[in-house]
């Protein structure tokens, strides 16, 4: 089956993360993103994600250069609709979803307690991808995972990571398989 070029991403299963930020007025923001990736581990750990330039996430990161990457499981699936609503600026999606803010260790934006892992990041750079999108690059200042969610690697059977394909199509059931590598 031949796809339209703009539909190429429908072939990819991408991890969904929830990025939390904070406004200059101290109000938290949270939004899901599936265009994201680790970018490097050495000499410094780097993480990046793509955001619409009109989103509050980008507005807040431009202001204070900080964000938390919250790793989430399928229990966040029903929250996608709420998190993606266009609330007025400085309405907390974390509160609207009934989630719990937890103080981050190194930065001002909060972690979301119900996530299974967190990356605290400081923006180091960004790349304009188009008139609509920007790729935000952040140095990972802290990485933490709940004990029950980790056994050498993330325990996907326990946390059921939320992965996105397109629209309302998500993937949650995964298992770890090992293949030898050189």
VMD Tcl script that builds the backbone (N, CA, C; Angstrom):
set m [mol new atoms 546]
animate dup $m
set s [atomselect $m all]
$s set {name element resname resid chain x y z} {
  {N N UNK 1 A 0.841 -1.184 0.000}
  {CA C UNK 1 A 0.000 0.000 0.000}
  {C C UNK 1 A 0.886 1.247 0.000}
  {N N UNK 2 A 0.661 2.120 -0.919}
  {CA C UNK 2 A 1.406 3.368 -1.024}
  {C C UNK 2 A 0.715 4.413 -0.150}
  {N N UNK 3 A 1.504 5.100 0.667}
  {CA C UNK 3 A 0.969 6.150 1.533}
  {C C UNK 3 A 1.271 7.521 0.941}
  {N N UNK 4 A 0.423 8.462 1.272}
  {CA C UNK 4 A 0.753 9.854 0.979}
  {C C UNK 4 A 1.971 10.208 1.827}
  {N N UNK 5 A 2.903 10.978 1.295}
  {CA C UNK 5 A 4.128 11.283 2.023}
  {C C UNK 5 A 3.855 11.914 3.390}
  {N N UNK 6 A 2.863 12.763 3.484}
  {CA C UNK 6 A 2.579 13.421 4.764}
  {C C UNK 6 A 2.038 12.439 5.808}
  {N N UNK 7 A 1.704 11.205 5.393}
  {CA C UNK 7 A 1.199 10.187 6.319}
  {C C UNK 7 A 2.269 9.180 6.749}
  {N N UNK 8 A 3.550 9.453 6.430}
  {CA C UNK 8 A 4.617 8.500 6.755}
  {C C UNK 8 A 4.656 8.149 8.232}
  {N N UNK 9 A 4.323 9.078 9.092}
  {CA C UNK 9 A 4.422 8.865 10.537}
  {C C UNK 9 A 3.429 7.820 11.046}
  {N N UNK 10 A 2.415 7.478 10.253}
  {CA C UNK 10 A 1.450 6.457 10.652}
  {C C UNK 10 A 2.068 5.056 10.653}
  {N N UNK 11 A 3.315 4.947 10.193}
  {CA C UNK 11 A 4.053 3.685 10.222}
  {C C UNK 11 A 4.859 3.530 11.501}
  {N N UNK 12 A 4.910 4.577 12.317}
  {CA C UNK 12 A 5.802 4.596 13.479}
  {C C UNK 12 A 5.015 4.587 14.783}
  {N N UNK 13 A 5.453 3.761 15.712}
  {CA C UNK 13 A 4.909 3.777 17.072}
  {C C UNK 13 A 5.859 4.630 17.902}
  {N N UNK 14 A 5.325 5.696 18.497}
  {CA C UNK 14 A 6.162 6.662 19.210}
  {C C UNK 14 A 5.751 6.748 20.679}
  {N N UNK 15 A 6.734 6.819 21.597}
  {CA C UNK 15 A 6.371 6.966 23.000}
  {C C UNK 15 A 5.675 8.301 23.249}
  {N N UNK 16 A 4.626 8.251 24.037}
  {CA C UNK 16 A 3.938 9.465 24.453}
  {C C UNK 16 A 4.498 9.884 25.805}
  {N N UNK 17 A 4.914 11.125 25.906}
  {CA C UNK 17 A 5.344 11.700 27.184}
  {C C UNK 17 A 4.463 12.893 27.465}
  {N N UNK 18 A 4.390 13.267 28.719}
  {CA C UNK 18 A 3.677 14.485 29.098}
  {C C UNK 18 A 4.727 15.471 29.595}
  {N N UNK 19 A 4.806 16.599 28.903}
  {CA C UNK 19 A 5.767 17.635 29.264}
  {C C UNK 19 A 5.086 18.606 30.220}
  {N N UNK 20 A 5.690 18.812 31.381}
  {CA C UNK 20 A 5.164 19.816 32.304}
  {C C UNK 20 A 6.104 21.013 32.330}
  {N N UNK 21 A 5.492 22.180 32.341}
  {CA C UNK 21 A 6.216 23.456 32.367}
  {C C UNK 21 A 5.534 24.336 33.409}
  {N N UNK 22 A 6.080 25.529 33.566}
  {CA C UNK 22 A 5.488 26.476 34.513}
  {C C UNK 22 A 5.545 27.877 33.907}
  {N N UNK 23 A 4.487 28.628 34.113}
  {CA C UNK 23 A 4.421 29.991 33.587}
  {C C UNK 23 A 5.216 30.930 34.498}
  {N N UNK 24 A 5.527 32.134 34.019}
  {CA C UNK 24 A 6.195 33.105 34.885}
  {C C UNK 24 A 5.381 33.402 36.152}
  {N N UNK 25 A 4.057 33.218 36.076}
  {CA C UNK 25 A 3.197 33.437 37.235}
  {C C UNK 25 A 3.119 32.237 38.168}
  {N N UNK 26 A 3.837 31.150 37.841}
  {CA C UNK 26 A 3.890 29.992 38.714}
  {C C UNK 26 A 2.797 28.965 38.494}
  {N N UNK 27 A 2.057 29.064 37.377}
  {CA C UNK 27 A 0.979 28.123 37.079}
  {C C UNK 27 A 1.527 27.001 36.201}
  {N N UNK 28 A 1.264 25.750 36.603}
  {CA C UNK 28 A 1.769 24.599 35.856}
  {C C UNK 28 A 0.980 24.386 34.573}
  {N N UNK 29 A 1.641 23.748 33.622}
  {CA C UNK 29 A 1.059 23.386 32.338}
  {C C UNK 29 A 1.510 21.963 32.054}
  {N N UNK 30 A 0.663 21.182 31.408}
  {CA C UNK 30 A 1.057 19.834 30.997}
  {C C UNK 30 A 0.403 19.511 29.666}
  {N N UNK 31 A 1.168 18.891 28.786}
  {CA C UNK 31 A 0.649 18.521 27.473}
  {C C UNK 31 A 1.359 17.264 26.984}
  {N N UNK 32 A 0.625 16.387 26.253}
  {CA C UNK 32 A 1.238 15.175 25.714}
  {C C UNK 32 A 1.971 15.455 24.401}
  {N N UNK 33 A 3.071 14.732 24.205}
  {CA C UNK 33 A 3.867 14.846 22.987}
  {C C UNK 33 A 4.347 13.462 22.589}
  {N N UNK 34 A 4.244 13.135 21.304}
  {CA C UNK 34 A 4.773 11.850 20.846}
  {C C UNK 34 A 5.908 12.012 19.834}
  {N N UNK 35 A 6.202 13.229 19.448}
  {CA C UNK 35 A 7.369 13.474 18.602}
  {C C UNK 35 A 8.497 13.845 19.554}
  {N N UNK 36 A 9.179 12.815 20.103}
  {CA C UNK 36 A 10.211 13.047 21.106}
  {C C UNK 36 A 11.255 11.951 21.043}
  {N N UNK 37 A 12.445 12.242 21.589}
  {CA C UNK 37 A 13.511 11.246 21.520}
  {C C UNK 37 A 14.698 11.642 22.385}
  {N N UNK 38 A 15.377 10.619 22.979}
  {CA C UNK 38 A 16.700 10.921 23.514}
  {C C UNK 38 A 17.584 11.274 22.327}
  {N N UNK 39 A 18.507 12.188 22.531}
  {CA C UNK 39 A 19.353 12.621 21.425}
  {C C UNK 39 A 20.822 12.271 21.638}
  {N N UNK 40 A 21.256 12.168 22.885}
  {CA C UNK 40 A 22.643 11.828 23.208}
  {C C UNK 40 A 22.718 11.436 24.673}
  {N N UNK 41 A 23.751 10.653 25.011}
  {CA C UNK 41 A 23.990 10.324 26.414}
  {C C UNK 41 A 25.312 10.890 26.905}
  {N N UNK 42 A 26.256 11.110 25.978}
  {CA C UNK 42 A 27.576 11.633 26.343}
  {C C UNK 42 A 27.984 12.711 25.357}
  {N N UNK 43 A 28.687 13.734 25.729}
  {CA C UNK 43 A 29.212 13.985 27.064}
  {C C UNK 43 A 28.131 14.414 28.060}
  {N N UNK 44 A 26.982 14.863 27.549}
  {CA C UNK 44 A 25.863 15.214 28.414}
  {C C UNK 44 A 24.616 14.525 27.886}
  {N N UNK 45 A 23.715 14.098 28.781}
  {CA C UNK 45 A 22.462 13.509 28.303}
  {C C UNK 45 A 21.552 14.598 27.728}
  {N N UNK 46 A 21.039 14.352 26.526}
  {CA C UNK 46 A 20.222 15.334 25.811}
  {C C UNK 46 A 18.920 14.668 25.371}
  {N N UNK 47 A 17.820 15.399 25.535}
  {CA C UNK 47 A 16.497 14.934 25.128}
  {C C UNK 47 A 15.849 16.027 24.287}
  {N N UNK 48 A 15.052 15.624 23.280}
  {CA C UNK 48 A 14.385 16.618 22.446}
  {C C UNK 48 A 12.957 16.231 22.111}
  {N N UNK 49 A 12.155 17.241 21.797}
  {CA C UNK 49 A 10.785 16.991 21.372}
  {C C UNK 49 A 10.303 18.146 20.510}
  {N N UNK 50 A 9.275 17.860 19.712}
  {CA C UNK 50 A 8.706 18.848 18.811}
  {C C UNK 50 A 7.432 19.418 19.403}
  {N N UNK 51 A 7.305 20.740 19.331}
  {CA C UNK 51 A 6.117 21.426 19.840}
  {C C UNK 51 A 5.604 22.411 18.806}
  {N N UNK 52 A 4.309 22.601 18.815}
  {CA C UNK 52 A 3.708 23.663 18.025}
  {C C UNK 52 A 4.139 24.985 18.652}
  {N N UNK 53 A 4.498 25.950 17.837}
  {CA C UNK 53 A 4.993 27.229 18.360}
  {C C UNK 53 A 3.912 28.032 19.082}
  {N N UNK 54 A 2.638 27.674 18.885}
  {CA C UNK 54 A 1.546 28.382 19.550}
  {C C UNK 54 A 1.114 27.742 20.864}
  {N N UNK 55 A 1.738 26.621 21.245}
  {CA C UNK 55 A 1.365 25.938 22.484}
  {C C UNK 55 A 1.935 26.660 23.703}
  {N N UNK 56 A 1.208 26.561 24.811}
  {CA C UNK 56 A 1.678 27.128 26.078}
  {C C UNK 56 A 2.993 26.495 26.515}
  {N N UNK 57 A 3.216 25.234 26.141}
  {CA C UNK 57 A 4.470 24.550 26.482}
  {C C UNK 57 A 5.653 25.344 25.954}
  {N N UNK 58 A 5.624 25.695 24.686}
  {CA C UNK 58 A 6.723 26.443 24.080}
  {C C UNK 58 A 6.815 27.845 24.692}
  {N N UNK 59 A 5.682 28.467 24.907}
  {CA C UNK 59 A 5.660 29.805 25.524}
  {C C UNK 59 A 6.370 29.772 26.884}
  {N N UNK 60 A 6.058 28.774 27.707}
  {CA C UNK 60 A 6.672 28.689 29.028}
  {C C UNK 60 A 8.156 28.350 28.955}
  {N N UNK 61 A 8.536 27.444 28.065}
  {CA C UNK 61 A 9.943 27.073 27.946}
  {C C UNK 61 A 10.772 28.256 27.441}
  {N N UNK 62 A 10.225 29.038 26.523}
  {CA C UNK 62 A 10.949 30.241 26.076}
  {C C UNK 62 A 11.206 31.178 27.249}
  {N N UNK 63 A 10.261 31.256 28.179}
  {CA C UNK 63 A 10.381 32.151 29.334}
  {C C UNK 63 A 11.415 31.685 30.347}
  {N N UNK 64 A 11.372 30.368 30.713}
  {CA C UNK 64 A 12.256 29.936 31.806}
  {C C UNK 64 A 13.213 28.797 31.461}
  {N N UNK 65 A 13.147 28.306 30.228}
  {CA C UNK 65 A 14.102 27.302 29.724}
  {C C UNK 65 A 14.043 25.961 30.442}
  {N N UNK 66 A 12.945 25.639 31.141}
  {CA C UNK 66 A 12.882 24.412 31.916}
  {C C UNK 66 A 11.635 23.597 31.590}
  {N N UNK 67 A 11.773 22.251 31.685}
  {CA C UNK 67 A 10.627 21.364 31.484}
  {C C UNK 67 A 10.904 20.003 32.092}
  {N N UNK 68 A 9.828 19.311 32.444}
  {CA C UNK 68 A 9.919 17.939 32.938}
  {C C UNK 68 A 9.272 17.022 31.912}
  {N N UNK 69 A 9.972 15.948 31.581}
  {CA C UNK 69 A 9.434 14.903 30.723}
  {C C UNK 69 A 8.885 13.831 31.659}
  {N N UNK 70 A 7.568 13.698 31.693}
  {CA C UNK 70 A 6.908 12.700 32.521}
  {C C UNK 70 A 6.603 11.483 31.655}
  {N N UNK 71 A 7.161 10.310 32.011}
  {CA C UNK 71 A 6.888 9.083 31.279}
  {C C UNK 71 A 5.579 8.511 31.808}
  {N N UNK 72 A 4.663 8.204 30.901}
  {CA C UNK 72 A 3.321 7.819 31.324}
  {C C UNK 72 A 2.899 6.484 30.714}
  {N N UNK 73 A 1.967 5.829 31.423}
  {CA C UNK 73 A 1.426 4.562 30.978}
  {C C UNK 73 A 0.012 4.709 30.461}
  {N N UNK 74 A -0.598 3.569 30.164}
  {CA C UNK 74 A -1.930 3.568 29.568}
  {C C UNK 74 A -2.975 4.244 30.443}
  {N N UNK 75 A -2.732 4.346 31.756}
  {CA C UNK 75 A -3.697 5.011 32.626}
  {C C UNK 75 A -3.844 6.495 32.284}
  {N N UNK 76 A -2.885 7.043 31.526}
  {CA C UNK 76 A -2.990 8.428 31.070}
  {C C UNK 76 A -3.795 8.549 29.779}
  {N N UNK 77 A -4.099 7.418 29.131}
  {CA C UNK 77 A -4.842 7.445 27.875}
  {C C UNK 77 A -6.128 8.253 27.941}
  {N N UNK 78 A -6.988 8.003 28.925}
  {CA C UNK 78 A -8.227 8.783 29.018}
  {C C UNK 78 A -7.997 10.276 29.295}
  {N N UNK 79 A -6.790 10.630 29.734}
  {CA C UNK 79 A -6.498 12.041 30.033}
  {C C UNK 79 A -6.052 12.830 28.805}
  {N N UNK 80 A -5.769 12.125 27.701}
  {CA C UNK 80 A -5.284 12.808 26.502}
  {C C UNK 80 A -6.283 13.866 26.039}
  {N N UNK 81 A -7.554 13.551 26.065}
  {CA C UNK 81 A -8.572 14.493 25.608}
  {C C UNK 81 A -8.565 15.767 26.454}
  {N N UNK 82 A -8.421 15.616 27.759}
  {CA C UNK 82 A -8.383 16.786 28.646}
  {C C UNK 82 A -7.107 17.577 28.414}
  {N N UNK 83 A -5.962 16.886 28.360}
  {CA C UNK 83 A -4.673 17.571 28.208}
  {C C UNK 83 A -4.549 18.299 26.881}
  {N N UNK 84 A -5.262 17.822 25.874}
  {CA C UNK 84 A -5.158 18.447 24.563}
  {C C UNK 84 A -6.175 19.573 24.342}
  {N N UNK 85 A -7.046 19.806 25.318}
  {CA C UNK 85 A -7.998 20.914 25.193}
  {C C UNK 85 A -7.239 22.239 25.179}
  {N N UNK 86 A -7.820 23.204 24.508}
  {CA C UNK 86 A -7.205 24.527 24.426}
  {C C UNK 86 A -7.710 25.384 25.590}
  {N N UNK 87 A -7.167 25.106 26.787}
  {CA C UNK 87 A -7.524 25.895 27.962}
  {C C UNK 87 A -6.894 27.276 27.861}
  {N N UNK 88 A -7.471 28.264 28.514}
  {CA C UNK 88 A -6.821 29.579 28.556}
  {C C UNK 88 A -5.440 29.461 29.193}
  {N N UNK 89 A -4.556 30.359 28.808}
  {CA C UNK 89 A -3.209 30.371 29.382}
  {C C UNK 89 A -3.320 30.482 30.897}
  {N N UNK 90 A -2.488 29.749 31.577}
  {CA C UNK 90 A -2.416 29.698 33.031}
  {C C UNK 90 A -3.589 28.967 33.682}
  {N N UNK 91 A -4.240 28.073 32.933}
  {CA C UNK 91 A -5.133 27.081 33.536}
  {C C UNK 91 A -4.315 25.794 33.556}
  {N N UNK 92 A -4.165 25.198 34.722}
  {CA C UNK 92 A -3.319 24.026 34.885}
  {C C UNK 92 A -4.012 22.757 34.405}
  {N N UNK 93 A -3.464 22.145 33.366}
  {CA C UNK 93 A -3.972 20.858 32.896}
  {C C UNK 93 A -3.740 19.768 33.940}
  {N N UNK 94 A -2.720 19.920 34.746}
  {CA C UNK 94 A -2.457 18.941 35.803}
  {C C UNK 94 A -3.636 18.930 36.776}
  {N N UNK 95 A -4.074 20.109 37.173}
  {CA C UNK 95 A -5.233 20.205 38.071}
  {C C UNK 95 A -6.512 19.754 37.373}
  {N N UNK 96 A -6.695 20.153 36.113}
  {CA C UNK 96 A -7.903 19.779 35.376}
  {C C UNK 96 A -8.040 18.264 35.246}
  {N N UNK 97 A -6.904 17.557 35.202}
  {CA C UNK 97 A -6.910 16.095 35.087}
  {C C UNK 97 A -6.981 15.403 36.444}
  {N N UNK 98 A -6.925 16.170 37.514}
  {CA C UNK 98 A -6.942 15.571 38.847}
  {C C UNK 98 A -5.645 14.873 39.202}
  {N N UNK 99 A -4.542 15.303 38.585}
  {CA C UNK 99 A -3.236 14.713 38.846}
  {C C UNK 99 A -2.529 15.478 39.972}
  {N N UNK 100 A -1.434 14.928 40.440}
  {CA C UNK 100 A -0.722 15.473 41.588}
  {C C UNK 100 A 0.621 16.062 41.172}
  {N N UNK 101 A 0.842 17.313 41.511}
  {CA C UNK 101 A 2.138 17.951 41.262}
  {C C UNK 101 A 3.115 17.573 42.365}
  {N N UNK 102 A 4.350 17.285 41.973}
  {CA C UNK 102 A 5.424 16.991 42.915}
  {C C UNK 102 A 6.574 17.926 42.583}
  {N N UNK 103 A 7.177 18.501 43.595}
  {CA C UNK 103 A 8.292 19.424 43.385}
  {C C UNK 103 A 9.449 18.705 42.693}
  {N N UNK 104 A 9.956 19.311 41.654}
  {CA C UNK 104 A 11.129 18.776 40.968}
  {C C UNK 104 A 12.369 19.049 41.819}
  {N N UNK 105 A 13.448 18.352 41.524}
  {CA C UNK 105 A 14.670 18.477 42.310}
  {C C UNK 105 A 15.523 19.670 41.874}
  {N N UNK 106 A 15.645 19.892 40.544}
  {CA C UNK 106 A 16.580 20.898 40.029}
  {C C UNK 106 A 15.928 22.087 39.333}
  {N N UNK 107 A 14.640 21.986 39.028}
  {CA C UNK 107 A 13.993 23.035 38.240}
  {C C UNK 107 A 12.631 23.383 38.842}
  {N N UNK 108 A 12.020 24.449 38.324}
  {CA C UNK 108 A 10.737 24.915 38.863}
  {C C UNK 108 A 9.512 24.142 38.380}
  {N N UNK 109 A 9.423 23.736 37.101}
  {CA C UNK 109 A 8.223 22.996 36.685}
  {C C UNK 109 A 8.062 21.721 37.511}
  {N N UNK 110 A 6.823 21.362 37.826}
  {CA C UNK 110 A 6.608 20.183 38.667}
  {C C UNK 110 A 6.673 18.878 37.883}
  {N N UNK 111 A 6.965 17.824 38.612}
  {CA C UNK 111 A 6.782 16.472 38.113}
  {C C UNK 111 A 5.313 16.113 38.326}
  {N N UNK 112 A 4.857 15.101 37.616}
  {CA C UNK 112 A 3.514 14.568 37.835}
  {C C UNK 112 A 3.676 13.241 38.557}
  {N N UNK 113 A 3.164 13.171 39.775}
  {CA C UNK 113 A 3.358 12.003 40.636}
  {C C UNK 113 A 2.885 10.708 39.997}
  {N N UNK 114 A 1.812 10.738 39.240}
  {CA C UNK 114 A 1.234 9.527 38.660}
  {C C UNK 114 A 2.042 8.964 37.489}
  {N N UNK 115 A 3.042 9.685 37.005}
  {CA C UNK 115 A 3.933 9.171 35.957}
  {C C UNK 115 A 4.828 8.094 36.569}
  {N N UNK 116 A 5.435 7.257 35.735}
  {CA C UNK 116 A 6.329 6.230 36.273}
  {C C UNK 116 A 7.788 6.644 36.232}
  {N N UNK 117 A 8.100 7.729 35.536}
  {CA C UNK 117 A 9.475 8.214 35.472}
  {C C UNK 117 A 9.509 9.663 35.044}
  {N N UNK 118 A 10.650 10.313 35.298}
  {CA C UNK 118 A 10.770 11.750 35.028}
  {C C UNK 118 A 12.174 12.101 34.555}
  {N N UNK 119 A 12.238 13.033 33.619}
  {CA C UNK 119 A 13.490 13.667 33.212}
  {C C UNK 119 A 13.326 15.157 33.463}
  {N N UNK 120 A 14.179 15.724 34.281}
  {CA C UNK 120 A 14.169 17.174 34.489}
  {C C UNK 120 A 15.171 17.765 33.504}
  {N N UNK 121 A 14.717 18.723 32.701}
  {CA C UNK 121 A 15.544 19.227 31.606}
  {C C UNK 121 A 15.648 20.745 31.610}
  {N N UNK 122 A 16.787 21.220 31.129}
  {CA C UNK 122 A 17.044 22.644 30.920}
  {C C UNK 122 A 17.289 22.824 29.429}
  {N N UNK 123 A 16.474 23.678 28.781}
  {CA C UNK 123 A 16.636 23.888 27.340}
  {C C UNK 123 A 18.021 24.458 27.043}
  {N N UNK 124 A 18.699 23.835 26.102}
  {CA C UNK 124 A 20.007 24.311 25.668}
  {C C UNK 124 A 19.952 24.934 24.280}
  {N N UNK 125 A 18.929 24.542 23.518}
  {CA C UNK 125 A 18.827 25.032 22.149}
  {C C UNK 125 A 17.443 24.669 21.611}
  {N N UNK 126 A 17.142 25.195 20.443}
  {CA C UNK 126 A 15.934 24.791 19.728}
  {C C UNK 126 A 16.177 25.014 18.246}
  {N N UNK 127 A 15.403 24.289 17.432}
  {CA C UNK 127 A 15.525 24.394 15.984}
  {C C UNK 127 A 14.131 24.653 15.429}
  {N N UNK 128 A 13.987 25.713 14.657}
  {CA C UNK 128 A 12.709 25.956 13.986}
  {C C UNK 128 A 12.577 24.958 12.851}
  {N N UNK 129 A 11.518 24.150 12.894}
  {CA C UNK 129 A 11.302 23.135 11.873}
  {C C UNK 129 A 10.422 23.648 10.740}
  {N N UNK 130 A 9.527 24.550 11.085}
  {CA C UNK 130 A 8.609 25.141 10.112}
  {C C UNK 130 A 7.988 26.365 10.775}
  {N N UNK 131 A 7.044 26.989 10.093}
  {CA C UNK 131 A 6.339 28.112 10.713}
  {C C UNK 131 A 5.538 27.657 11.922}
  {N N UNK 132 A 5.191 26.371 11.954}
  {CA C UNK 132 A 4.324 25.831 13.015}
  {C C UNK 132 A 5.052 25.082 14.113}
  {N N UNK 133 A 6.239 24.549 13.828}
  {CA C UNK 133 A 6.869 23.637 14.773}
  {C C UNK 133 A 8.309 23.998 15.105}
  {N N UNK 134 A 8.665 23.666 16.349}
  {CA C UNK 134 A 10.019 23.870 16.841}
  {C C UNK 134 A 10.466 22.588 17.537}
  {N N UNK 135 A 11.741 22.212 17.377}
  {CA C UNK 135 A 12.322 21.076 18.082}
  {C C UNK 135 A 13.083 21.648 19.268}
  {N N UNK 136 A 12.657 21.283 20.469}
  {CA C UNK 136 A 13.233 21.801 21.704}
  {C C UNK 136 A 14.257 20.797 22.214}
  {N N UNK 137 A 15.459 21.277 22.505}
  {CA C UNK 137 A 16.563 20.426 22.945}
  {C C UNK 137 A 16.909 20.791 24.379}
  {N N UNK 138 A 16.937 19.777 25.241}
  {CA C UNK 138 A 17.228 20.043 26.639}
  {C C UNK 138 A 18.264 19.099 27.208}
  {N N UNK 139 A 19.120 19.631 28.078}
  {CA C UNK 139 A 20.056 18.801 28.829}
  {C C UNK 139 A 19.288 18.159 29.978}
  {N N UNK 140 A 19.451 16.861 30.135}
  {CA C UNK 140 A 18.797 16.139 31.224}
  {C C UNK 140 A 19.608 16.378 32.495}
  {N N UNK 141 A 18.982 17.031 33.480}
  {CA C UNK 141 A 19.644 17.337 34.739}
  {C C UNK 141 A 19.400 16.263 35.787}
  {N N UNK 142 A 18.298 15.535 35.653}
  {CA C UNK 142 A 17.958 14.489 36.610}
  {C C UNK 142 A 17.066 13.472 35.908}
  {N N UNK 143 A 17.295 12.207 36.183}
  {CA C UNK 143 A 16.461 11.122 35.651}
  {C C UNK 143 A 16.090 10.218 36.818}
  {N N UNK 144 A 14.808 9.948 36.956}
  {CA C UNK 144 A 14.343 9.118 38.063}
  {C C UNK 144 A 13.167 8.274 37.601}
  {N N UNK 145 A 13.049 7.087 38.184}
  {CA C UNK 145 A 11.970 6.170 37.858}
  {C C UNK 145 A 11.492 5.535 39.154}
  {N N UNK 146 A 10.215 5.212 39.227}
  {CA C UNK 146 A 9.689 4.515 40.397}
  {C C UNK 146 A 10.332 3.131 40.467}
  {N N UNK 147 A 10.676 2.689 41.670}
  {CA C UNK 147 A 11.354 1.397 41.855}
  {C C UNK 147 A 10.615 0.249 41.180}
  {N N UNK 148 A 9.291 0.199 41.331}
  {CA C UNK 148 A 8.516 -0.907 40.781}
  {C C UNK 148 A 8.428 -0.880 39.258}
  {N N UNK 149 A 8.876 0.205 38.633}
  {CA C UNK 149 A 8.799 0.348 37.181}
  {C C UNK 149 A 10.113 0.011 36.477}
  {N N UNK 150 A 11.119 -0.417 37.246}
  {CA C UNK 150 A 12.443 -0.573 36.658}
  {C C UNK 150 A 13.111 -1.855 37.134}
  {N N UNK 151 A 13.677 -2.611 36.182}
  {CA C UNK 151 A 14.464 -3.799 36.467}
  {C C UNK 151 A 15.509 -3.906 35.361}
  {N N UNK 152 A 16.624 -3.229 35.489}
  {CA C UNK 152 A 17.673 -3.069 34.478}
  {C C UNK 152 A 17.238 -2.111 33.372}
  {N N UNK 153 A 16.005 -2.245 32.912}
  {CA C UNK 153 A 15.368 -1.312 31.979}
  {C C UNK 153 A 13.935 -1.117 32.465}
  {N N UNK 154 A 13.233 -0.199 31.842}
  {CA C UNK 154 A 11.839 0.014 32.238}
  {C C UNK 154 A 11.061 -1.289 32.054}
  {N N UNK 155 A 10.249 -1.627 33.038}
  {CA C UNK 155 A 9.446 -2.850 32.994}
  {C C UNK 155 A 8.147 -2.544 32.244}
  {N N UNK 156 A 8.165 -2.766 30.931}
  {CA C UNK 156 A 7.024 -2.386 30.093}
  {C C UNK 156 A 5.772 -3.193 30.415}
  {N N UNK 157 A 5.934 -4.407 30.921}
  {CA C UNK 157 A 4.763 -5.212 31.279}
  {C C UNK 157 A 4.023 -4.577 32.460}
  {N N UNK 158 A 4.765 -3.957 33.362}
  {CA C UNK 158 A 4.142 -3.320 34.532}
  {C C UNK 158 A 3.590 -1.933 34.218}
  {N N UNK 159 A 4.376 -1.112 33.534}
  {CA C UNK 159 A 3.966 0.291 33.351}
  {C C UNK 159 A 3.097 0.516 32.122}
  {N N UNK 160 A 3.110 -0.437 31.184}
  {CA C UNK 160 A 2.325 -0.316 29.955}
  {C C UNK 160 A 2.476 1.084 29.348}
  {N N UNK 161 A 3.683 1.420 28.871}
  {CA C UNK 161 A 3.922 2.753 28.321}
  {C C UNK 161 A 2.885 3.114 27.265}
  {N N UNK 162 A 2.467 4.352 27.292}
  {CA C UNK 162 A 1.509 4.859 26.315}
  {C C UNK 162 A 2.283 5.285 25.072}
  {N N UNK 163 A 1.986 4.638 23.962}
  {CA C UNK 163 A 2.644 4.948 22.686}
  {C C UNK 163 A 1.588 5.389 21.693}
  {N N UNK 164 A 1.967 6.303 20.823}
  {CA C UNK 164 A 1.011 6.911 19.894}
  {C C UNK 164 A 1.359 6.542 18.462}
  {N N UNK 165 A 0.336 6.300 17.666}
  {CA C UNK 165 A 0.527 6.105 16.226}
  {C C UNK 165 A -0.054 7.313 15.486}
  {N N UNK 166 A -1.366 7.533 15.672}
  {CA C UNK 166 A -2.033 8.623 14.973}
  {C C UNK 166 A -3.401 8.823 15.570}
  {N N UNK 167 A -3.840 10.067 15.667}
  {CA C UNK 167 A -5.190 10.355 16.136}
  {C C UNK 167 A -5.487 9.673 17.449}
  {N N UNK 168 A -6.514 8.827 17.449}
  {CA C UNK 168 A -6.907 8.106 18.654}
  {C C UNK 168 A -6.248 6.733 18.755}
  {N N UNK 169 A -5.321 6.405 17.856}
  {CA C UNK 169 A -4.664 5.095 17.846}
  {C C UNK 169 A -3.416 5.111 18.728}
  {N N UNK 170 A -3.483 4.355 19.829}
  {CA C UNK 170 A -2.375 4.229 20.777}
  {C C UNK 170 A -2.019 2.751 20.927}
  {N N UNK 171 A -0.809 2.478 21.411}
  {CA C UNK 171 A -0.340 1.129 21.680}
  {C C UNK 171 A 0.072 1.073 23.145}
  {N N UNK 172 A -0.353 0.015 23.857}
  {CA C UNK 172 A 0.004 -0.103 25.270}
  {C C UNK 172 A 0.589 -1.458 25.633}
  {N N UNK 173 A 0.206 -2.515 24.967}
  {CA C UNK 173 A 0.692 -3.853 25.325}
  {C C UNK 173 A 2.026 -4.118 24.641}
  {N N UNK 174 A 3.065 -4.274 25.468}
  {CA C UNK 174 A 4.408 -4.482 24.950}
  {C C UNK 174 A 5.092 -5.562 25.786}
  {N N UNK 175 A 6.145 -6.132 25.240}
  {CA C UNK 175 A 6.982 -7.047 26.010}
  {C C UNK 175 A 8.422 -6.853 25.569}
  {N N UNK 176 A 9.335 -7.211 26.450}
  {CA C UNK 176 A 10.753 -7.086 26.140}
  {C C UNK 176 A 11.237 -8.381 25.495}
  {N N UNK 177 A 11.923 -8.253 24.374}
  {CA C UNK 177 A 12.570 -9.366 23.704}
  {C C UNK 177 A 14.017 -8.975 23.499}
  {N N UNK 178 A 14.937 -9.898 23.710}
  {CA C UNK 178 A 16.365 -9.588 23.589}
  {C C UNK 178 A 16.939 -10.226 22.321}
  {N N UNK 179 A 17.765 -9.444 21.627}
  {CA C UNK 179 A 18.504 -9.909 20.461}
  {C C UNK 179 A 19.967 -9.561 20.656}
  {N N UNK 180 A 20.855 -10.490 20.328}
  {CA C UNK 180 A 22.290 -10.232 20.484}
  {C C UNK 180 A 22.704 -9.089 19.568}
  {N N UNK 181 A 23.655 -8.323 20.071}
  {CA C UNK 181 A 24.211 -7.215 19.305}
  {C C UNK 181 A 25.704 -7.296 19.338}
  {N N UNK 182 A 26.353 -6.806 18.297}
  {CA C UNK 182 A 27.815 -6.845 18.224}
  {C C UNK 182 A 28.434 -5.827 19.149}
}
mol reanalyze $m
mol bondsrecalc $m
mol representation Tube
mol addrep $m
